[in-house]
Amino acid sequence: MSAKKSTNGRTLERQQRVFRLLEWVAPAAGAKLLDTIWFRLPQASEKAKRLRVELPESVALELPFENGLVRGRSWGDGPTIYLVHGWGGWGLQLAAFVPPLVEAGFRVITFDAPSHGESEPGREGGQRSTLPELSDAFEAVVAAYGPAYGVIAHSLGAAAVTLALRNGFGARRIVFLATATDFREGLAQYEAHLGFGPRIRAGFLRRFGRRFGPMESYTVPLIVDALAEERELPALLVIHDRSDRETSADGSAALVNVWPDAKLQLTDGLGHNRVLRDPTVVTNAVGFLVEGSTERAVADRPEAAQETMQG
């Protein structure tokens, strides 16, 4: 949920004037306005949605989700890898990962979250959504199409997968790209961008808390730190660009510090979205998933088990 994407130009100037006024005369109204902006999805341009890779033949997927349909696609056969987009994204935003994953022997599934892409509006109505809804939709897709061997998730999609882990979701390997780790960081961006002050901020946090609980309870490293005390977590690779202006690479570093044996790879010059199609990033992510598949195949060989017993 990027402040940078929410407004621009004259619209931003008008909103700044409104928020400065409401901060002093009607902070409750300002908090309500901020709530409207916070949960509104950014619009992706047709240029941004242009497919940049040639994909193999796919199977269209449609899954009833609450009062609408979640739509997606499936390629290949084998252990299933789910590709999870972020806030305002769409499944094919991660299309660069599909051909090498299929070639490596995986089944790959993408989907558009409610109110995103080709899916129908979700519980918040058109052009609106929430992190819990993204996570619920991901869990519904996995329940419908089978257990996950692995996941590649971008930005808020990584946070959605983390919530699913808290609910019992499991996988062998996970790749997070440009992880969104802390809503409070996003709120600070909005505060600087829109020009409101502590009264509107406090009112918004109260509104948020009544619906979803304390904002800090969605901080990804805190969730993971608690989970790591309870059970073994999947192998994790985190890739983040140092120049990302939408999510902080420091957040990914904090996540790796509390996720046992997680790996962090930092890139330069890719920002928040180009990381999804950079050849080196794609190669490293796919290689990490393939590495786990190879290790599992070796461990499952009868002769490997015998060697272990004799070793």
KESEVEX-475065 format. One record per residue (C-alpha): residue number from 1; residue in one letter; chain; z, x, y. Coordinates in pm, 1 decimal. Each point is the difference from the previous one (the first is absolute). Example, Ala and Ser with C-alpha at 12.3 -4.5 7.8 and 13.67 -1.06 7.14 Angstrom:
! KESEVEX-475065
+-----+------+------+----------+----------+----------+
! pos ! code ! unit !        w !        u !        v !
+-----+------+------+----------+----------+----------+
!   1 !    A !    A !    780.0 !   1230.0 !   -450.0 !
!   2 !    S !    A !    -66.0 !    137.0 !    344.0 !
+-----+------+------+----------+----------+----------+
//
This chain:
! KESEVEX-475065
+-----+------+------+----------+----------+----------+
! pos ! code ! unit !        w !        u !        v !
+-----+------+------+----------+----------+----------+
!   1 !    M !    A !      0.0 !      0.0 !      0.0 !
!   2 !    S !    A !   -129.7 !    227.6 !    270.0 !
!   3 !    A !    A !     68.7 !    -54.1 !    367.1 !
!   4 !    K !    A !   -313.1 !    195.2 !     74.9 !
!   5 !    K !    A !   -213.1 !   -261.6 !   -171.8 !
!   6 !    S !    A !    172.8 !   -303.7 !    141.7 !
!   7 !    T !    A !   -137.1 !      4.7 !    353.8 !
!   8 !    N !    A !   -234.7 !    185.3 !    230.7 !
!   9 !    G !    A !   -125.1 !     12.7 !    356.6 !
!  10 !    R !    A !     67.3 !   -296.3 !    224.1 !
!  11 !    T !    A !    173.4 !   -192.1 !   -276.7 !
!  12 !    L !    A !    252.7 !    281.1 !    -30.0 !
!  13 !    E !    A !     63.0 !      6.1 !    374.5 !
!  14 !    R !    A !     63.3 !   -376.1 !      0.9 !
!  15 !    Q !    A !    234.8 !     23.8 !   -294.2 !
!  16 !    Q !    A !    192.6 !    284.0 !    159.1 !
!  17 !    R !    A !     52.5 !   -205.7 !    315.6 !
!  18 !    V !    A !    113.9 !   -298.4 !   -206.7 !
!  19 !    F !    A !    241.5 !    204.9 !   -209.5 !
!  20 !    R !    A !    151.4 !    171.9 !    303.7 !
!  21 !    L !    A !     63.2 !   -340.8 !    157.1 !
!  22 !    L !    A !    139.7 !   -157.8 !   -317.0 !
!  23 !    E !    A !    231.4 !    295.4 !    -56.7 !
!  24 !    W !    A !    189.3 !   -107.0 !    311.5 !
!  25 !    V !    A !    -40.1 !   -376.7 !     21.0 !
!  26 !    A !    A !    -51.0 !   -124.7 !   -356.1 !
!  27 !    P !    A !     58.9 !    261.1 !   -273.2 !
!  28 !    A !    A !      7.2 !   -267.2 !   -274.1 !
!  29 !    A !    A !   -351.5 !   -106.1 !     96.7 !
!  30 !    G !    A !   -100.1 !    366.6 !      3.5 !
!  31 !    A !    A !    139.0 !     46.8 !   -351.2 !
!  32 !    K !    A !   -199.0 !   -301.6 !   -119.5 !
!  33 !    L !    A !   -317.8 !    139.4 !    158.5 !
!  34 !    L !    A !     60.8 !    337.2 !   -162.4 !
!  35 !    D !    A !     46.4 !   -175.8 !   -335.1 !
!  36 !    T !    A !   -341.7 !   -161.8 !     45.0 !
!  37 !    I !    A !   -163.3 !    335.2 !     72.3 !
!  38 !    W !    A !    190.5 !    193.6 !   -269.3 !
!  39 !    F !    A !   -120.8 !   -211.7 !   -291.4 !
!  40 !    R !    A !   -357.1 !    -46.4 !    125.9 !
!  41 !    L !    A !   -259.1 !    194.7 !   -197.2 !
!  42 !    P !    A !   -242.2 !    230.4 !    182.1 !
!  43 !    Q !    A !   -368.8 !    -77.8 !    -35.1 !
!  44 !    A !    A !   -218.0 !    260.6 !   -170.8 !
!  45 !    S !    A !   -352.5 !     43.2 !    133.0 !
!  46 !    E !    A !   -306.3 !    -43.5 !   -217.9 !
!  47 !    K !    A !    -73.7 !    368.7 !     54.8 !
!  48 !    A !    A !    341.3 !     90.3 !   -139.5 !
!  49 !    K !    A !    -59.9 !   -222.8 !   -302.4 !
!  50 !    R !    A !   -335.5 !    160.9 !    -81.3 !
!  51 !    L !    A !      4.2 !    130.2 !   -356.7 !
!  52 !    R !    A !    -44.5 !    377.2 !      2.0 !
!  53 !    V !    A !    -29.5 !     67.1 !   -374.5 !
!  54 !    E !    A !   -216.9 !   -131.4 !   -280.0 !
!  55 !    L !    A !    211.5 !   -197.2 !   -244.3 !
!  56 !    P !    A !    -59.5 !    -84.7 !   -366.1 !
!  57 !    E !    A !    -38.6 !   -362.0 !   -106.0 !
!  58 !    S !    A !    317.4 !   -199.8 !     53.8 !
!  59 !    V !    A !    159.2 !   -321.6 !   -120.7 !
!  60 !    A !    A !    118.4 !   -240.8 !    270.8 !
!  61 !    L !    A !    362.9 !   -113.7 !    -24.1 !
!  62 !    E !    A !    163.3 !   -313.7 !    138.4 !
!  63 !    L !    A !    371.3 !    -61.7 !    -35.3 !
!  64 !    P !    A !    186.6 !   -310.3 !    121.1 !
!  65 !    F !    A !    283.6 !    117.0 !    222.6 !
!  66 !    E !    A !    231.3 !   -263.0 !    146.8 !
!  67 !    N !    A !   -233.6 !   -237.7 !    188.5 !
!  68 !    G !    A !   -307.9 !    221.9 !      6.8 !
!  69 !    L !    A !   -207.3 !    254.4 !   -188.1 !
!  70 !    V !    A !     24.7 !    376.4 !    -13.5 !
!  71 !    R !    A !   -338.8 !    159.0 !    -65.2 !
!  72 !    G !    A !    -79.2 !    340.6 !   -140.4 !
!  73 !    R !    A !   -221.8 !    205.8 !   -229.7 !
!  74 !    S !    A !     28.9 !    191.8 !   -323.6 !
!  75 !    W !    A !   -198.3 !    297.8 !   -130.8 !
!  76 !    G !    A !     -0.9 !    186.2 !   -329.7 !
!  77 !    D !    A !    225.6 !     -4.0 !   -304.0 !
!  78 !    G !    A !    312.6 !    187.4 !    -96.4 !
!  79 !    P !    A !    346.2 !     43.4 !    149.9 !
!  80 !    T !    A !     20.6 !   -200.1 !    322.4 !
!  81 !    I !    A !     20.2 !    152.6 !    346.3 !
!  82 !    Y !    A !     74.4 !   -238.8 !    287.3 !
!  83 !    L !    A !   -125.8 !     83.2 !    349.7 !
!  84 !    V !    A !    222.3 !   -152.2 !    269.4 !
!  85 !    H !    A !   -110.3 !    -19.2 !    363.8 !
!  86 !    G !    A !    226.4 !     -8.1 !    303.4 !
!  87 !    W !    A !     58.0 !   -223.3 !    302.2 !
!  88 !    G !    A !   -326.8 !   -150.9 !    119.7 !
!  89 !    G !    A !   -189.1 !    179.4 !   -277.8 !
!  90 !    W !    A !   -208.3 !   -119.8 !   -295.2 !
!  91 !    G !    A !    -44.3 !    105.4 !   -360.3 !
!  92 !    L !    A !   -331.0 !    179.5 !     42.6 !
!  93 !    Q !    A !    151.8 !    214.5 !    271.5 !
!  94 !    L !    A !    100.8 !    218.8 !   -296.5 !
!  95 !    A !    A !   -347.0 !    -13.0 !   -158.2 !
!  96 !    A !    A !    -40.9 !    379.5 !     -0.9 !
!  97 !    F !    A !    252.2 !     19.9 !   -284.0 !
!  98 !    V !    A !   -184.4 !   -244.8 !   -226.1 !
!  99 !    P !    A !   -292.6 !    207.7 !   -138.2 !
! 100 !    P !    A !    204.0 !    308.4 !    -99.4 !
! 101 !    L !    A !    275.5 !   -213.6 !   -152.0 !
! 102 !    V !    A !   -248.0 !   -201.1 !   -206.7 !
! 103 !    E !    A !   -173.2 !    320.5 !   -106.3 !
! 104 !    A !    A !    338.4 !    136.1 !   -107.6 !
! 105 !    G !    A !     47.3 !   -297.1 !   -233.7 !
! 106 !    F !    A !    215.8 !   -232.6 !    204.4 !
! 107 !    R !    A !    -26.3 !   -368.3 !     76.0 !
! 108 !    V !    A !     23.3 !    -42.4 !    377.8 !
! 109 !    I !    A !    111.9 !   -316.7 !    179.4 !
! 110 !    T !    A !     -7.3 !    -66.2 !    373.1 !
! 111 !    F !    A !    106.7 !   -316.5 !    179.0 !
! 112 !    D !    A !     24.6 !   -139.2 !    350.9 !
! 113 !    A !    A !    352.1 !   -110.8 !     87.7 !
! 114 !    P !    A !     50.4 !   -355.0 !    135.2 !
! 115 !    S !    A !   -167.2 !    -48.6 !    340.2 !
! 116 !    H !    A !   -178.0 !    333.9 !    -49.0 !
! 117 !    G !    A !   -364.8 !     61.5 !    -81.2 !
! 118 !    E !    A !   -151.7 !   -270.0 !   -220.0 !
! 119 !    S !    A !    331.8 !   -152.2 !   -109.2 !
! 120 !    E !    A !    120.2 !   -332.4 !    132.5 !
! 121 !    P !    A !    286.3 !    -38.1 !    250.8 !
! 122 !    G !    A !    348.5 !     52.3 !   -133.8 !
! 123 !    R !    A !    337.0 !   -151.0 !     75.7 !
! 124 !    E !    A !    -11.9 !    110.7 !    365.9 !
! 125 !    G !    A !   -336.0 !   -164.0 !     68.7 !
! 126 !    G !    A !   -329.8 !    155.8 !    104.3 !
! 127 !    Q !    A !      0.3 !    350.8 !    148.0 !
! 128 !    R !    A !    371.0 !     44.8 !    -69.2 !
! 129 !    S !    A !    200.1 !    154.9 !   -279.9 !
! 130 !    T !    A !    318.9 !    191.6 !    -82.9 !
! 131 !    L !    A !     97.2 !    299.4 !   -210.5 !
! 132 !    P !    A !    183.1 !   -219.7 !   -255.4 !
! 133 !    E !    A !   -316.4 !   -209.5 !    -38.1 !
! 134 !    L !    A !   -210.1 !    311.5 !    -61.4 !
! 135 !    S !    A !    248.1 !    111.4 !   -263.5 !
! 136 !    D !    A !     16.9 !   -342.9 !   -165.1 !
! 137 !    A !    A !   -379.9 !    -16.2 !    -18.1 !
! 138 !    F !    A !    -13.1 !    346.3 !   -159.4 !
! 139 !    E !    A !    253.8 !   -104.4 !   -262.6 !
! 140 !    A !    A !   -198.4 !   -317.2 !    -70.2 !
! 141 !    V !    A !   -321.1 !    199.5 !    -49.1 !
! 142 !    V !    A !    172.5 !    238.0 !   -242.8 !
! 143 !    A !    A !    153.4 !   -291.9 !   -190.2 !
! 144 !    A !    A !   -344.5 !   -159.3 !    -33.2 !
! 145 !    Y !    A !   -210.3 !    303.7 !    -87.5 !
! 146 !    G !    A !    232.9 !    220.8 !   -197.1 !
! 147 !    P !    A !    248.1 !    286.0 !     27.4 !
! 148 !    A !    A !    -79.1 !    287.5 !    232.3 !
! 149 !    Y !    A !    -55.5 !    350.0 !   -124.6 !
! 150 !    G !    A !    -25.0 !    110.5 !    360.8 !
! 151 !    V !    A !    -25.4 !   -106.7 !    363.1 !
! 152 !    I !    A !   -164.7 !    139.8 !    310.3 !
! 153 !    A !    A !    146.3 !   -167.3 !    308.9 !
! 154 !    H !    A !    -69.0 !     48.8 !    370.5 !
! 155 !    S !    A !    236.6 !    -37.7 !    294.9 !
! 156 !    L !    A !    188.5 !   -331.8 !    -17.1 !
! 157 !    G !    A !   -142.4 !    -44.2 !   -349.7 !
! 158 !    A !    A !    226.0 !    288.1 !   -105.1 !
! 159 !    A !    A !    299.1 !   -185.6 !    142.3 !
! 160 !    A !    A !   -112.3 !   -313.1 !   -187.7 !
! 161 !    V !    A !    -12.5 !    195.6 !   -326.3 !
! 162 !    T !    A !    347.1 !    137.8 !     74.3 !
! 163 !    L !    A !    135.5 !   -353.7 !     34.1 !
! 164 !    A !    A !   -165.0 !    -83.9 !   -331.1 !
! 165 !    L !    A !    173.4 !    299.7 !   -159.1 !
! 166 !    R !    A !    329.8 !   -139.1 !    125.8 !
! 167 !    N !    A !    -90.0 !   -326.2 !   -176.8 !
! 168 !    G !    A !    -65.2 !    175.8 !   -329.8 !
! 169 !    F !    A !   -367.6 !     97.9 !     20.8 !
! 170 !    G !    A !    -84.6 !    309.0 !   -200.6 !
! 171 !    A !    A !   -285.2 !    250.8 !    -25.5 !
! 172 !    R !    A !    -43.1 !    351.7 !   -134.5 !
! 173 !    R !    A !   -152.0 !    157.3 !    312.4 !
! 174 !    I !    A !    -21.7 !   -100.7 !    364.4 !
! 175 !    V !    A !   -190.7 !    142.1 !    296.0 !
! 176 !    F !    A !    107.3 !    -96.3 !    353.3 !
! 177 !    L !    A !   -233.1 !     68.2 !    292.0 !
! 178 !    A !    A !    124.5 !     -2.9 !    361.3 !
! 179 !    T !    A !    315.6 !   -181.0 !   -108.3 !
! 180 !    A !    A !    159.5 !   -243.8 !    242.8 !
! 181 !    T !    A !    366.7 !     78.1 !    -54.6 !
! 182 !    D !    A !    200.8 !   -154.4 !    285.3 !
! 183 !    F !    A !    -56.5 !   -322.9 !    195.7 !
! 184 !    R !    A !    233.8 !    126.9 !    270.4 !
! 185 !    E !    A !   -256.4 !    268.1 !     79.2 !
! 186 !    G !    A !   -261.3 !   -272.7 !     48.7 !
! 187 !    L !    A !    235.2 !   -200.2 !    219.5 !
! 188 !    A !    A !     53.2 !    303.0 !    223.1 !
! 189 !    Q !    A !   -379.4 !     31.2 !     31.4 !
! 190 !    Y !    A !    -24.5 !   -363.7 !    106.1 !
! 191 !    E !    A !    281.7 !     44.5 !    250.6 !
! 192 !    A !    A !   -178.1 !    292.6 !    165.3 !
! 193 !    H !    A !   -339.8 !   -169.2 !    -23.4 !
! 194 !    L !    A !     93.0 !   -345.2 !    131.7 !
! 195 !    G !    A !    274.5 !     98.5 !    238.9 !
! 196 !    F !    A !    286.1 !   -227.4 !   -107.9 !
! 197 !    G !    A !    361.1 !    114.5 !     -4.4 !
! 198 !    P !    A !    323.6 !    -24.6 !   -198.6 !
! 199 !    R !    A !     55.0 !   -374.8 !     49.6 !
! 200 !    I !    A !   -334.7 !    -99.8 !   -153.1 !
! 201 !    R !    A !     39.1 !    264.0 !   -268.1 !
! 202 !    A !    A !    342.7 !   -134.8 !    -98.4 !
! 203 !    G !    A !   -126.9 !   -357.6 !     -3.8 !
! 204 !    F !    A !   -294.2 !     93.2 !   -217.1 !
! 205 !    L !    A !    224.0 !    184.8 !   -246.0 !
! 206 !    R !    A !    218.2 !   -310.4 !    -28.0 !
! 207 !    R !    A !   -307.3 !   -215.2 !    -71.1 !
! 208 !    F !    A !   -122.8 !    253.3 !   -256.9 !
! 209 !    G !    A !    342.4 !     19.1 !   -163.0 !
! 210 !    R !    A !     31.0 !   -376.2 !    -40.5 !
! 211 !    R !    A !   -324.4 !     -9.9 !   -197.5 !
! 212 !    F !    A !     -6.8 !    328.4 !   -187.8 !
! 213 !    G !    A !    336.9 !    170.8 !     29.8 !
! 214 !    P !    A !     76.0 !    314.5 !    202.4 !
! 215 !    M !    A !   -307.9 !    198.9 !     96.9 !
! 216 !    E !    A !    156.2 !    321.2 !   -128.2 !
! 217 !    S !    A !     14.6 !   -152.0 !   -350.5 !
! 218 !    Y !    A !   -379.0 !     49.0 !    -15.4 !
! 219 !    T !    A !     18.0 !    373.8 !     69.7 !
! 220 !    V !    A !   -190.3 !    153.3 !   -291.7 !
! 221 !    P !    A !    207.3 !    319.3 !    -49.2 !
! 222 !    L !    A !    320.8 !   -206.0 !     -5.7 !
! 223 !    I !    A !   -142.9 !   -234.7 !   -262.6 !
! 224 !    V !    A !   -120.4 !    289.8 !   -211.9 !
! 225 !    D !    A !    328.2 !    190.1 !     33.3 !
! 226 !    A !    A !    181.8 !   -300.8 !   -147.3 !
! 227 !    L !    A !   -258.8 !    -49.1 !   -275.0 !
! 228 !    A !    A !     18.7 !    365.7 !   -104.3 !
! 229 !    E !    A !    369.2 !    -52.5 !    -75.5 !
! 230 !    E !    A !    -82.0 !   -291.1 !   -231.1 !
! 231 !    R !    A !   -302.3 !    106.1 !   -204.9 !
! 232 !    E !    A !   -275.6 !    252.2 !    -48.4 !
! 233 !    L !    A !   -283.6 !    -40.5 !    250.7 !
! 234 !    P !    A !   -372.0 !     56.6 !    -59.0 !
! 235 !    A !    A !   -156.3 !    333.7 !     83.7 !
! 236 !    L !    A !    -99.8 !     -8.1 !    367.1 !
! 237 !    L !    A !   -254.8 !    179.4 !    217.8 !
! 238 !    V !    A !     19.0 !    -65.0 !    375.7 !
! 239 !    I !    A !   -288.1 !     99.6 !    227.7 !
! 240 !    H !    A !     39.8 !    -26.6 !    376.8 !
! 241 !    D !    A !   -189.2 !    138.1 !    297.7 !
! 242 !    R !    A !    198.3 !    187.0 !    262.4 !
! 243 !    S !    A !   -203.9 !   -162.4 !    279.2 !
! 244 !    D !    A !     58.7 !   -358.7 !   -121.2 !
! 245 !    R !    A !     94.6 !   -205.7 !    307.9 !
! 246 !    E !    A !     84.6 !   -320.0 !   -186.7 !
! 247 !    T !    A !    243.6 !    126.1 !   -260.8 !
! 248 !    S !    A !    203.5 !    317.3 !     18.1 !
! 249 !    A !    A !    -46.8 !    285.1 !   -244.6 !
! 250 !    D !    A !    373.5 !     62.3 !     46.0 !
! 251 !    G !    A !     60.5 !   -332.1 !   -173.5 !
! 252 !    S !    A !   -198.1 !    114.5 !   -301.7 !
! 253 !    A !    A !    196.6 !    325.3 !     -5.4 !
! 254 !    A !    A !    325.0 !   -200.5 !      2.0 !
! 255 !    L !    A !   -131.6 !   -212.5 !   -287.0 !
! 256 !    V !    A !    -87.7 !    303.2 !   -211.8 !
! 257 !    N !    A !    346.9 !    141.9 !     60.0 !
! 258 !    V !    A !    164.0 !   -296.9 !   -174.4 !
! 259 !    W !    A !   -263.7 !    -68.7 !   -269.3 !
! 260 !    P !    A !     73.1 !    234.8 !   -292.2 !
! 261 !    D !    A !   -278.4 !    253.0 !    -65.8 !
! 262 !    A !    A !   -236.7 !   -163.9 !    251.3 !
! 263 !    K !    A !   -276.6 !    210.2 !    151.8 !
! 264 !    L !    A !   -108.7 !      2.0 !    365.5 !
! 265 !    Q !    A !   -341.3 !    110.5 !    122.6 !
! 266 !    L !    A !    -61.3 !     18.3 !    374.8 !
! 267 !    T !    A !   -348.5 !     -7.9 !    149.9 !
! 268 !    D !    A !   -133.6 !     68.2 !    349.1 !
! 269 !    G !    A !   -246.6 !   -192.7 !    214.6 !
! 270 !    L !    A !    -40.6 !   -309.3 !   -220.4 !
! 271 !    G !    A !    227.9 !   -241.2 !    184.6 !
! 272 !    H !    A !    109.6 !   -325.3 !   -157.0 !
! 273 !    N !    A !   -321.4 !   -133.6 !   -156.9 !
! 274 !    R !    A !   -237.3 !    289.9 !    -62.0 !
! 275 !    V !    A !    249.8 !    116.4 !   -260.0 !
! 276 !    L !    A !   -136.5 !   -285.0 !   -215.6 !
! 277 !    R !    A !   -344.6 !    155.0 !    -32.6 !
! 278 !    D !    A !     55.5 !    372.2 !     33.9 !
! 279 !    P !    A !   -152.7 !    170.7 !   -307.5 !
! 280 !    T !    A !    292.8 !    238.2 !    -46.8 !
! 281 !    V !    A !    255.0 !   -280.1 !     24.9 !
! 282 !    V !    A !   -196.3 !   -209.8 !   -249.6 !
! 283 !    T !    A !    -29.9 !    293.8 !   -239.9 !
! 284 !    N !    A !    370.9 !     81.0 !     22.5 !
! 285 !    A !    A !    110.4 !   -360.7 !    -45.9 !
! 286 !    V !    A !   -227.1 !    -60.9 !   -297.2 !
! 287 !    G !    A !     94.8 !    336.6 !   -150.5 !
! 288 !    F !    A !    368.3 !    -91.8 !     21.9 !
! 289 !    L !    A !    -62.0 !   -324.8 !   -188.4 !
! 290 !    V !    A !   -223.5 !    167.1 !   -257.9 !
! 291 !    E !    A !    260.0 !    271.1 !    -54.2 !
! 292 !    G !    A !    255.0 !   -260.7 !   -101.1 !
! 293 !    S !    A !   -247.9 !   -170.8 !   -229.9 !
! 294 !    T !    A !    -76.0 !    330.9 !   -172.0 !
! 295 !    E !    A !    368.6 !     79.0 !    -41.7 !
! 296 !    R !    A !     56.4 !   -342.0 !   -155.7 !
! 297 !    A !    A !   -292.8 !     40.7 !   -239.3 !
! 298 !    V !    A !    131.5 !    337.1 !   -118.1 !
! 299 !    A !    A !    352.3 !   -136.5 !    -42.4 !
! 300 !    D !    A !   -129.9 !   -295.2 !   -200.4 !
! 301 !    R !    A !   -186.5 !    218.3 !   -254.1 !
! 302 !    P !    A !    180.1 !      8.1 !   -337.3 !
! 303 !    E !    A !    -53.1 !    374.3 !    -27.7 !
! 304 !    A !    A !    155.4 !     45.9 !    345.7 !
! 305 !    A !    A !    310.2 !   -188.5 !   -111.2 !
! 306 !    Q !    A !     17.6 !    212.0 !   -314.6 !
! 307 !    E !    A !    -34.0 !    319.4 !    204.4 !
! 308 !    T !    A !    281.5 !   -118.9 !    222.2 !
! 309 !    M !    A !    225.1 !    -64.2 !   -299.7 !
! 310 !    Q !    A !    -80.9 !    339.3 !   -146.8 !
! 311 !    G !    A !     25.8 !    181.0 !    333.7 !
+-----+------+------+----------+----------+----------+
//
